[in-house]
Amino acid sequence: MKTKSKKRPQFKNEDAEREFWASHSPLDYFDTAELKRATFPNLKPSLKSISIRLPEDMLDELKVLANKRDVPYQSLAKLYLSWGIHSERRRSKATHK
């Protein structure tokens, strides 16, 4: 059963639009039968440079491990951070169930 979508209102500014969508469902204003999955093959994640202080021996070990894998040590550090974050999220979800 298809329901008619509501007419989207006109907004005076972004704040008015933001306030409206905070309390209304977009599904009421768009015909979901016409939606198509979008793909963005060339979209790259936003990156932010940071400085981090590490003990010299930890940095040396990271460089050795990266050399064994034939990858830059910064890339390996990002991979290890990602693993740690995902692990912590899984652990946190398991303890809150």
Secondary structure, 3 states (H helix, E strand, C coil): CCCCCCCCCCCCCHHHHHHHHHCCCHHHCCCHHHCCCCCCCCCCCCCCCCCCCCCHHHHHHHHHHHHHHCCCHHHHHHHHHHHHHHHHHHHHHHHCC
